[in-house]
Amino acid sequence: MRRKLLALLICVLAVPAAALAQVRQIPDSAKRGSIVHIQDALVEIDGKQMRLSPAAQIRNRDNLFIVPMSLPRGALVKYTLDGSGQIHRVWVLTAAEIAAPDKSPR
C-alpha cells in the first residue's frame, strides 16, 4: 500500500513539471524575419508587406496566442506561409531562439 501511495505521489508531482518543461516546436522550414504590424491583417516582414491568413496564429515569447496589434515592433520572429503565400503561423523568438542557428529544412 505504501509503495502505491508513493508512486501516486511521484506521478502527481511529475505531471505538472513535465507540462512546464515543454519546448516550442517551431518547424525547421520556418523563415526568420523582423516583423511590424501595419493594420488589420497586414504586416511587414523585413520591409515586405504581407497579409496574415484568416486562420493565422501568432505566439509571443511565452508561447501564448496574441493579436497582431500586440506584436512588439521590429520583433524577430519565425513564420510559415500557407498555400496561398499568406502568413499562417508566427512565433516571436526568445533570446535563446535568436542566438540558436537556423536548422536547415529537410
Sine and cosine of phi, psi and omega as CSV:
sin_phi,cos_phi,sin_psi,cos_psi,sin_omega,cos_omega
0.00,0.00,-0.65,0.76,-0.04,-1.00
-0.91,0.42,-0.63,0.78,0.02,-1.00
-0.91,0.42,-0.66,0.75,0.02,-1.00
-0.89,0.46,-0.67,0.74,0.02,-1.00
-0.90,0.43,-0.66,0.75,0.04,-1.00
-0.90,0.43,-0.68,0.73,0.02,-1.00
-0.89,0.45,-0.67,0.74,0.03,-1.00
-0.90,0.44,-0.67,0.75,0.02,-1.00
-0.89,0.46,-0.68,0.74,0.02,-1.00
-0.89,0.46,-0.69,0.73,0.02,-1.00
-0.89,0.45,-0.68,0.73,-0.01,-1.00
-0.89,0.45,-0.61,0.79,0.00,-1.00
-0.98,0.18,-0.48,0.88,-0.06,-1.00
-0.98,0.19,-0.55,0.84,-0.07,-1.00
-0.88,0.47,-0.76,0.65,0.03,-1.00
-0.89,0.45,-0.58,0.82,0.02,-1.00
-0.91,0.42,-0.63,0.78,0.02,-1.00
-0.92,0.40,-0.61,0.79,0.01,-1.00
-0.91,0.41,-0.61,0.79,0.01,-1.00
-0.95,0.31,-0.43,0.90,-0.08,-1.00
-1.00,0.04,0.09,1.00,-0.02,-1.00
-0.91,0.42,0.66,-0.75,-0.01,-1.00
-0.97,-0.23,0.61,-0.79,0.04,-1.00
-0.90,0.43,0.63,-0.78,0.03,-1.00
-0.96,-0.28,1.00,-0.02,0.06,-1.00
-1.00,-0.07,0.82,-0.57,-0.04,-1.00
-0.85,0.53,0.57,-0.82,0.04,-1.00
-0.88,0.48,-0.46,0.89,-0.04,-1.00
-0.99,0.17,-0.09,1.00,-0.01,-1.00
-0.91,0.42,0.66,-0.75,0.01,-1.00
-1.00,-0.02,0.44,-0.90,0.01,-1.00
-0.97,-0.24,0.61,-0.79,0.05,-1.00
-0.21,-0.98,0.09,-1.00,0.05,-1.00
-0.96,-0.29,0.79,-0.62,-0.14,-0.99
-0.91,-0.42,0.58,-0.82,0.11,-0.99
-0.69,-0.72,0.76,-0.66,0.07,-1.00
-0.98,0.19,0.78,-0.63,0.02,-1.00
-1.00,-0.08,-0.91,0.42,0.08,-1.00
-0.20,-0.98,0.47,-0.88,0.01,-1.00
0.70,0.72,-0.88,-0.48,-0.04,-1.00
-0.99,-0.15,0.33,0.94,-0.03,-1.00
-0.96,-0.28,0.81,-0.59,0.05,-1.00
-0.77,-0.64,0.20,-0.98,0.06,-1.00
-0.82,-0.57,0.82,-0.58,0.04,-1.00
-0.87,-0.48,0.87,-0.49,-0.02,-1.00
0.78,0.63,0.67,0.74,0.07,-1.00
0.99,0.11,-0.04,1.00,-0.02,-1.00
-0.95,-0.32,0.83,-0.56,0.02,-1.00
-0.96,0.29,0.74,-0.67,-0.01,-1.00
-0.67,-0.74,0.37,-0.93,-0.01,-1.00
-0.96,-0.28,0.63,-0.77,0.11,-0.99
-0.98,0.21,0.62,-0.78,0.06,-1.00
-0.94,0.35,0.35,-0.94,0.02,-1.00
-0.85,0.53,-0.47,0.88,-0.01,-1.00
-0.96,-0.28,0.39,0.92,-0.05,-1.00
-0.87,0.50,0.60,-0.80,0.08,-1.00
-0.83,-0.56,0.76,-0.65,0.03,-1.00
-0.88,-0.48,0.80,-0.60,0.01,-1.00
-0.90,-0.44,0.70,-0.72,0.01,-1.00
-0.99,0.13,-0.14,-0.99,-0.04,-1.00
-0.89,0.46,-0.42,0.91,0.02,-1.00
-1.00,-0.03,0.14,0.99,0.01,-1.00
0.93,0.36,0.38,0.92,0.07,-1.00
-1.00,-0.09,0.54,-0.84,0.04,-1.00
-0.94,0.35,0.66,-0.75,0.07,-1.00
-0.74,-0.68,0.33,-0.94,0.07,-1.00
-1.00,0.06,0.40,-0.92,-0.05,-1.00
-0.81,0.59,-0.59,0.81,-0.01,-1.00
-0.89,0.46,-0.37,0.93,-0.03,-1.00
-1.00,0.04,-0.01,1.00,0.02,-1.00
-0.89,0.45,0.77,-0.64,0.08,-1.00
-0.91,0.41,0.74,-0.67,-0.06,-1.00
-0.87,0.49,0.82,-0.57,0.02,-1.00
0.97,0.25,0.29,0.96,-0.03,-1.00
-0.91,0.40,0.60,-0.80,0.12,-0.99
-0.98,0.19,0.76,-0.65,-0.07,-1.00
-0.70,-0.71,0.23,-0.97,0.28,-0.96
-0.88,-0.47,0.59,-0.81,-0.06,-1.00
-0.55,-0.84,0.41,-0.91,0.10,-1.00
-0.84,-0.55,0.40,-0.92,0.00,-1.00
-0.95,-0.31,0.44,-0.90,0.10,-1.00
-1.00,0.00,-0.12,-0.99,-0.06,-1.00
-0.90,0.44,-0.39,0.92,-0.01,-1.00
-0.99,-0.14,0.12,0.99,0.05,-1.00
1.00,0.07,0.14,0.99,0.06,-1.00
-1.00,0.00,0.42,-0.91,-0.01,-1.00
-0.94,0.33,0.82,-0.58,-0.10,-0.99
-0.96,-0.28,-0.69,0.72,0.00,-1.00
-0.72,-0.69,0.64,-0.77,0.02,-1.00
-0.71,-0.71,0.71,-0.70,0.09,-1.00
-0.83,-0.55,0.88,-0.48,0.11,-0.99
-0.96,0.27,0.81,-0.59,-0.14,-0.99
-0.99,0.17,0.60,-0.80,0.12,-0.99
-0.99,0.14,0.17,-0.99,0.02,-1.00
-0.87,0.50,-0.64,0.77,0.01,-1.00
-0.92,0.40,-0.64,0.77,0.01,-1.00
-0.94,0.35,-0.54,0.84,0.05,-1.00
-0.91,0.40,-0.66,0.75,-0.04,-1.00
-0.95,0.31,-0.45,0.89,-0.05,-1.00
-0.96,0.27,0.64,-0.77,0.05,-1.00
-0.94,0.35,0.48,-0.87,0.05,-1.00
-0.93,0.37,0.64,-0.77,0.09,-1.00
-0.99,0.13,0.61,-0.80,0.02,-1.00
-0.98,0.21,0.70,-0.71,0.00,-1.00
-0.91,0.41,0.59,-0.81,-0.01,-1.00
-0.99,-0.13,0.00,0.00,0.00,0.00
